[in-house]
Amino acid sequence: METVAGRFEHLEGLFFEWDGSFTWANQSQGWQIDGTVYDNGQAIQYVDLHGRGSSPEGRRILWARLQTLFSTLGTPQSISLMRLPERSWQDLQAFEKDVFQTSKADQ
């Protein structure tokens, strides 16, 4: 958890608590990320992550912030995401594609 806290402290505006919870948001730009980091005392086990963008521009900024956040957690090839409620695993490229297809459908 100390490693994550050290990496997160460099992300301007991200508020991290030692229980693993964090929030990173800018309401005027229309985006917010909330999450919880879970570890076993040795390494990160998983991160429960929720994000929302309230406008097309907010969603673009949200994706940029997610990429920054993911880069603090590991290399793109080492990160897998489970989309809920579908319970399907995705790599970052497939996740990005789905996020932008969904946001275009919502417009």
N, C-alpha and C positions, 0 to 999 in steps of 0.2 A: 504494500500500500504506500510505503514511503516513496518508492520509485514513481508510481503514478502521481502522487501528490507533487513531487518535484517537477514532473513533466507538465502537469496541469497549471502550475503556478506561472508558467510562461505564457499562458493563453489569456490575454487581456479580457477582463469581464467575466471569466469563469469562476464560479463560487463552488469550492470543494469542501466537504465536511469529512472528518476522519472516520465516519461510519461508512464511507464509500459513496455517499450521495453527492450529486453535483447538479448545478443549473448553469446554463450559458444562454443568455438571451439579449435581444435588443428589440423591444416592443415597437419602437418607432420605425425600425426597418422591417418588422413583420416576421420575426423568426424566434424560435425558442427550442432548446435541447435540454431535456432532463434525463438523468440516468443514475444508475447505481453500479459501482464496481464491486465485484465479489472476488475475494481471493481465499486461498487456503493457508496463508501465512508464508508461502514460498513463491507463489506466482498467481497471476490473474486467472481465474477460472472462467468468468464470463462477465459481460456488461449488459445490463438491462437498459435499453435506450429508447427514448421517445422524443420525437421531434415534430415540429409543425411550422409551416410557412403559410402566412395568411394572404399572400399575394404572389403572383408570378415572380416578382423581384425578391420577395421574402424567401421563396423556395430556392431560388438561385443562390442567395446568400446562405441559406440553410445548408445546401449541398456543399458549398465551399467550406463552411464551418465543420461539417461532418468529415470532410476529407482531412482537414487540419487535425481534428480530434482523433481520427483513425491513425494518422501518422504518428501521434504520440504513443499509441498503444502497440504498434508493431509495423512490419512491412505489409504492403497491400496483399502480397501472396500468403501471408500468415493469418489473415483475418477472414473468418467466415461469419455470415450473418444468418440468423433464422428469422424469417418474416412470419409475423403472426397476423391473423389467426390461421394462415395456411400451413404453418409449421414446416416450411420448406427452407432448406439451406441454400445460400447464395454466396458467390464471391462478390467483391466490391463492384466489378464491372456490371454484372447482372443486376445488382441492387440499384446502381445508378440508372440503368436503362429502365427498370420498372418504376422507379420514383418519377422520372421525367415523363414516362408514358402516362402514368396515373395523373400527374399534375396537369398534363395537356388535356386529358379527358374531363377533368374537373372544371376547365375554363369555359 
